[in-house]
Amino acid sequence: MHIFAERGYADCSLADVCATAGLSKRQFSEEFQTREGALIASSRTNPLRW
């Protein structure tokens, strides 16, 4: 997710991540356990977007 690259991981709230990904908080929690999990998954699926 580009939001981590733009703002830095520490400055991205769960709400920010969900808004960027187009997910509700419930959808996010069904897919990932943490923001870190989303960051890792994103880097694996879109490594060139970093």
HELIX and SHEET records of a PDB file:
HELIX    1   1 HIS A    2  ARG A    7  1                                   6    
HELIX    2   2 TYR A    9  ASP A   11  5                                   3    
HELIX    3   3 LEU A   14  ALA A   21  1                                   8    
HELIX    4   4 LYS A   25  GLU A   31  1                                   7    
HELIX    5   5 ARG A   35  THR A   45  1                                  11    
HELIX    6   6 PRO A   47  ARG A   49  5                                   3    
END                                                                             
